[in-house]
Amino acid sequence: MDFVAGCIGGAAGVLVGHPFDTVKVRLQVQNVDKPLYRGTFHCFQSIIRQESVFGLYKGIGSPMMGLTFINAIVFGVQGNTMRLLGQDTPMNQFLAGAAAGTIQCAICCPMELAKTRMQMQGTGEKKSSRKLYKNSLDCLARIYNREGMWGVNRGMVTTLIRETPGFGVYFLAYDVLTRSLGCEPDDRYMIPKLLFAGGMAGIASWLSTYPVDVIKSRLQADGVGGVYKYSGIVDCVRQSVRKEGYMVFTRGLTSTLLRAFPVNAATFATVTLVLMYARGVEEGPKDCESAQPSHHTQIQQQAQPTSL
């Protein structure tokens, strides 16, 4: 039931956060010479006006499909790594989170490639006159047929650079925050504290690796229509900085941070409710108490976001 709750909570996080992610990707990869959007809120308005509200949910199938596998990998690797390390310390939380982030890249990278390509498809069109991809699976199949496994794993290096320290920072920040806030069984504010800790940990994680995410998005969006702009990571960084300056590494940051907190809040709230209904109202708070990374509960561990 813990695993099921984690999956449902993660799904809730995807539903809440995907529109923000679409805006983030559009801002990160838009042409600087002919920008379509002036900023985060203008991008939101433009997508809804030109593509309807469903435009914000383009590419959602890919993260939904990868949800179960990523949850299983992250929770399994993190828990087993903590047991191998023995001591429950903030540093071990970081190392266990980093290990989990590294392993789940095998699923995360192709999933985000399909998501990015779907999000960019039909930009500015309410009803695309010509759809290159029917859905996320079709997107990956077409990329595989054209470029093989290398194409399906485009952006893997940048994904590893982002996810390894990103998950480490998340688990570390979550551990520090829950230790500081406390989580007692009789604390009426226990759940808000867990939600706050999760949301703030997500924000800390994104801030620590966001520049890498910009490059990853550009590399994964590159090649749509058969036109390639970048020969690799270094070339992408060089071209981006030369044309847009170092502020290029903050493109889409506002929508990302706006997304980070509610996504984690939705994940934690849903996991908590599912577990409380499944185990009984009284057992839920007890699990929350063990949810502190120092006295761990599965409810807190399972409430980690499926994708930072």
Phi, psi and omega per residue, in radians:
M1 nan -0.580 3.102
D2 -1.046 -0.761 -3.122
F3 -1.142 -0.741 3.120
V4 -1.069 -0.771 3.135
A5 -1.082 -0.712 3.116
G6 -1.088 -0.713 3.125
C7 -1.140 -0.765 3.127
I8 -1.124 -0.734 3.107
G9 -1.096 -0.710 3.099
G10 -1.121 -0.680 3.112
A11 -1.092 -0.697 3.095
A12 -1.092 -0.694 3.113
G13 -1.104 -0.688 3.117
V14 -1.136 -0.768 -3.134
L15 -1.071 -0.702 -3.132
V16 -1.281 -0.711 -2.971
G17 -1.618 -0.271 -3.032
H18 -1.064 -0.720 3.102
P19 -0.988 -0.694 3.107
F20 -1.148 -0.641 3.139
D21 -1.172 -0.684 3.097
T22 -1.061 -0.769 3.112
V23 -1.099 -0.741 3.131
K24 -1.014 -0.842 -3.101
V25 -1.138 -0.751 3.139
R26 -1.046 -0.728 -3.128
L27 -1.229 -0.622 -3.095
Q28 -1.191 -0.627 -2.987
V29 -1.900 0.023 -3.116
Q30 -1.161 2.642 -3.118
N31 -1.193 2.117 -3.088
V32 -1.195 -0.477 3.134
D33 -1.295 -0.563 3.113
K34 -2.313 1.203 -3.084
P35 -1.181 2.394 3.105
L36 -1.527 -0.446 -3.021
Y37 -2.216 2.442 -3.135
R38 -1.517 -0.369 -3.114
G39 3.130 -2.999 -3.048
T40 -1.041 -0.921 -3.047
F41 -1.249 -0.586 3.068
H42 -1.146 -0.647 3.101
C43 -1.119 -0.785 3.077
F44 -0.972 -0.900 -3.096
Q45 -1.077 -0.752 -3.093
S46 -1.137 -0.748 -3.134
I47 -1.112 -0.783 -3.135
I48 -1.133 -0.719 -3.119
R49 -1.226 -0.721 -3.040
Q50 -1.574 -0.532 -3.030
E51 -2.145 0.042 -3.062
S52 1.270 3.031 -3.096
V53 -1.120 -0.442 3.138
F54 -1.178 -0.350 3.078
G55 -1.086 -0.503 3.120
L56 -1.239 -0.345 -3.092
Y57 -1.834 0.269 3.071
K58 -1.081 2.362 3.101
G59 1.407 0.174 -3.089
I60 -1.257 -0.379 -3.132
G61 -1.063 -0.640 -3.105
S62 -1.122 -0.923 3.103
P63 -1.138 -0.528 3.091
M64 -1.157 -0.715 -3.142
M65 -1.171 -0.649 -3.098
G66 -1.455 -0.091 -3.034
L67 -0.979 -0.919 -3.076
T68 -1.078 -0.792 -3.097
F69 -1.146 -0.729 -3.129
I70 -1.159 -0.734 3.087
N71 -1.014 -0.835 -3.107
A72 -1.057 -0.771 -3.123
I73 -1.159 -0.890 -3.072
V74 -1.076 -0.897 -3.080
F75 -1.167 -0.724 -3.128
G76 -1.137 -0.859 -3.112
V77 -1.139 -0.774 -3.117
Q78 -1.088 -0.791 -3.134
G79 -1.132 -0.788 -3.138
N80 -1.164 -0.655 3.114
T81 -1.130 -0.716 3.108
M82 -1.092 -0.677 3.113
R83 -1.171 -0.659 3.115
L84 -1.177 -0.671 -3.136
L85 -1.257 -0.437 3.033
G86 1.523 -1.083 -3.071
Q87 -1.579 2.451 3.130
D88 -1.636 1.518 -3.139
T89 -2.112 2.799 3.096
P90 -0.974 -0.699 3.139
M91 -1.127 -0.709 3.105
N92 -1.177 -0.568 3.053
Q93 -1.090 -0.726 3.111
F94 -1.103 -0.818 -3.112
L95 -1.124 -0.718 3.131
A96 -1.163 -0.708 3.099
G97 -1.138 -0.706 3.120
A98 -1.101 -0.701 3.112
A99 -1.103 -0.765 3.125
A100 -1.107 -0.740 3.132
G101 -1.096 -0.655 -3.141
T102 -1.154 -0.849 -3.057
I103 -1.144 -0.698 -3.055
Q104 -1.286 -0.111 3.105
C105 -1.062 -0.463 3.140
A106 -1.044 -0.561 3.095
I107 -1.659 -0.698 -3.034
C108 -1.091 -0.740 -3.050
C109 -1.114 -0.937 3.093
P110 -1.072 -0.640 3.135
M111 -1.072 -0.791 -3.112
E112 -1.300 -0.476 3.042
L113 -1.085 -0.862 3.125
A114 -1.105 -0.719 3.129
K115 -1.056 -0.811 -3.120
T116 -1.102 -0.786 -3.132
R117 -1.109 -0.704 3.128
M118 -1.196 -0.648 3.142
Q119 -1.158 -0.560 -3.124
M120 -1.472 -0.261 -3.094
Q121 -1.226 2.273 3.095
G122 1.209 0.568 3.124
T123 -1.032 2.208 3.109
G124 1.419 0.093 -3.131
E125 -2.060 2.280 3.123
K126 -1.207 -0.697 3.070
K127 -2.339 1.872 -3.046
S128 -1.049 2.244 3.133
S129 -1.253 -0.529 -3.140
R130 -2.452 1.910 -3.137
K131 -1.663 2.148 3.120
L132 -1.292 -0.645 -3.124
Y133 -2.162 2.409 3.125
K134 -1.361 -0.707 -3.133
N135 -2.787 -3.068 -3.065
S136 -1.123 -0.725 3.129
L137 -1.131 -0.738 3.108
D138 -1.096 -0.647 3.110
C139 -1.056 -0.876 -3.138
L140 -1.137 -0.669 3.137
A141 -1.111 -0.745 -3.141
R142 -1.166 -0.716 3.116
I143 -1.116 -0.719 3.138
Y144 -1.121 -0.766 -3.138
N145 -1.114 -0.563 -3.087
R146 -1.545 -0.658 -3.002
E147 -2.170 -0.085 -3.139
G148 1.307 -2.869 -3.114
M149 -1.124 -0.514 3.102
W150 -1.046 -0.747 3.141
G151 -1.189 -0.703 -3.140
V152 -1.114 -0.537 -3.127
N153 -1.766 0.417 3.093
R154 -1.040 2.272 -3.127
G155 1.558 0.176 -3.088
M156 -1.092 -0.731 -3.107
V157 -1.102 -0.801 3.129
T158 -1.183 -0.558 3.071
T159 -1.122 -0.759 3.103
L160 -1.099 -0.745 -3.141
I161 -1.123 -0.571 3.132
R162 -1.402 -0.844 -2.985
E163 -1.299 -0.626 -3.076
T164 -1.083 -1.004 3.089
P165 -1.274 -0.484 -3.110
G166 -1.072 -0.845 3.105
F167 -1.210 -0.585 3.085
G168 -1.075 -0.799 3.115
V169 -1.117 -0.673 -3.128
Y170 -1.067 -0.918 -3.115
F171 -1.118 -0.652 3.113
L172 -1.135 -0.849 -3.130
A173 -1.107 -0.714 3.134
Y174 -1.112 -0.720 3.122
D175 -1.093 -0.837 -3.117
V176 -1.105 -0.757 -3.104
L177 -1.173 -0.761 -3.123
T178 -1.214 -0.571 3.059
R179 -1.140 -0.724 -3.093
S180 -1.239 -0.718 -3.077
L181 -1.363 -0.527 -3.104
G182 1.369 2.688 3.139
C183 -2.636 1.448 -3.121
E184 -1.595 2.596 -3.105
P185 -1.004 -0.585 -3.088
D186 -1.687 0.170 -3.132
D187 -1.405 2.024 -3.099
R188 -1.187 -0.334 3.139
Y189 -1.775 0.330 -3.078
M190 -1.052 -0.859 -3.100
I191 -1.138 -0.806 3.056
P192 -0.991 -0.618 3.111
K193 -1.133 -0.740 3.121
L194 -1.140 -0.691 3.121
L195 -1.128 -0.748 3.136
F196 -1.113 -0.777 -3.130
A197 -1.078 -0.762 3.141
G198 -1.133 -0.762 3.141
G199 -1.114 -0.783 -3.126
M200 -1.218 -0.601 3.090
A201 -1.141 -0.673 3.086
G202 -1.094 -0.726 3.107
I203 -1.110 -0.764 3.132
A204 -1.067 -0.699 -3.126
S205 -1.138 -0.773 3.129
W206 -1.123 -0.731 -3.137
L207 -1.081 -0.568 -3.070
S208 -1.271 -0.410 -3.044
T209 -2.284 0.205 -2.992
Y210 -1.068 -0.734 3.127
P211 -0.952 -0.635 3.116
V212 -1.160 -0.619 -3.138
D213 -1.128 -0.627 3.103
V214 -1.066 -0.811 3.137
I215 -1.145 -0.714 3.117
K216 -1.036 -0.795 -3.133
S217 -1.093 -0.704 -3.126
R218 -1.181 -0.693 3.121
L219 -1.182 -0.680 -3.115
Q220 -1.320 -0.467 3.081
A221 -1.454 -0.304 -3.115
D222 -1.196 2.453 3.107
G223 1.723 -0.093 3.083
V224 -1.124 2.203 -3.099
G225 1.479 0.105 3.090
G226 1.484 0.065 -3.130
V227 -1.825 2.124 -3.129
Y228 -1.909 2.275 -3.136
K229 -1.737 -0.514 -3.014
Y230 -2.040 2.439 3.109
S231 -1.589 -0.224 3.131
G232 3.030 -2.975 -3.070
I233 -1.095 -0.875 -3.094
V234 -1.083 -0.722 3.140
D235 -1.148 -0.672 3.111
C236 -1.114 -0.777 3.113
V237 -1.093 -0.793 -3.096
R238 -1.083 -0.859 -3.125
Q239 -1.123 -0.728 -3.101
S240 -1.118 -0.784 -3.134
V241 -1.189 -0.701 -3.118
R242 -1.112 -0.684 -3.087
K243 -1.477 -0.596 -2.965
E244 -2.157 -0.070 -3.125
G245 1.369 3.141 -3.079
Y246 -1.262 -0.256 3.094
M247 -1.206 -0.175 3.092
V248 -1.025 -0.507 -3.091
F249 -1.334 0.008 3.064
T250 -1.945 0.081 -3.125
R251 -1.068 2.214 3.129
G252 1.399 0.091 -3.075
L253 -1.140 -0.663 -3.122
T254 -1.038 -0.853 -3.131
S255 -1.159 -0.544 3.118
T256 -1.161 -0.786 -3.141
L257 -1.234 -0.611 3.063
L258 -1.115 -0.559 -3.139
R259 -1.365 -0.663 -2.980
A260 -1.018 -0.794 -3.060
F261 -1.219 -0.922 -3.128
P262 -1.115 -0.552 3.108
V263 -1.077 -0.844 3.127
N264 -1.190 -0.636 3.102
A265 -1.115 -0.776 3.128
A266 -1.098 -0.708 -3.137
T267 -1.096 -0.864 -3.118
F268 -1.113 -0.783 -3.110
A269 -1.081 -0.760 -3.109
T270 -1.172 -0.781 3.117
V271 -1.043 -0.771 -3.124
T272 -1.068 -0.816 -3.124
L273 -1.125 -0.754 3.139
V274 -1.071 -0.786 -3.132
L275 -1.180 -0.649 -3.136
M276 -1.170 -0.699 3.095
Y277 -1.214 -0.631 -3.084
A278 -1.298 -0.665 -3.048
R279 -1.785 -0.233 -3.061
G280 1.849 2.543 -3.045
V281 -1.041 -0.605 -3.079
E282 -1.281 -0.605 -3.089
E283 -1.303 -0.490 -3.136
G284 -0.955 -0.937 -3.139
P285 -1.048 -0.595 3.131
K286 -1.112 -0.708 3.114
D287 -1.139 -0.629 3.134
C288 -1.116 -0.622 -3.138
E289 -1.104 -0.745 3.123
S290 -1.268 -0.166 -3.120
A291 -1.156 -0.227 3.082
Q292 -1.108 2.332 -3.140
P293 -0.970 -0.345 3.114
S294 -1.506 -0.464 -3.141
H295 -2.151 0.731 -2.595
H296 -0.788 2.463 2.975
T297 -2.031 2.788 3.128
Q298 -1.367 -0.429 -3.108
I299 -1.141 -0.659 -3.141
Q300 -1.276 -0.711 -3.137
Q301 -1.117 -0.760 -3.101
Q302 -1.225 -0.333 -3.116
A303 -1.415 0.006 3.104
Q304 -1.071 2.557 -3.139
P305 -1.165 2.572 -3.109
T306 -1.210 -0.570 3.105
S307 -2.522 2.223 -3.126
L308 -1.237 nan nan
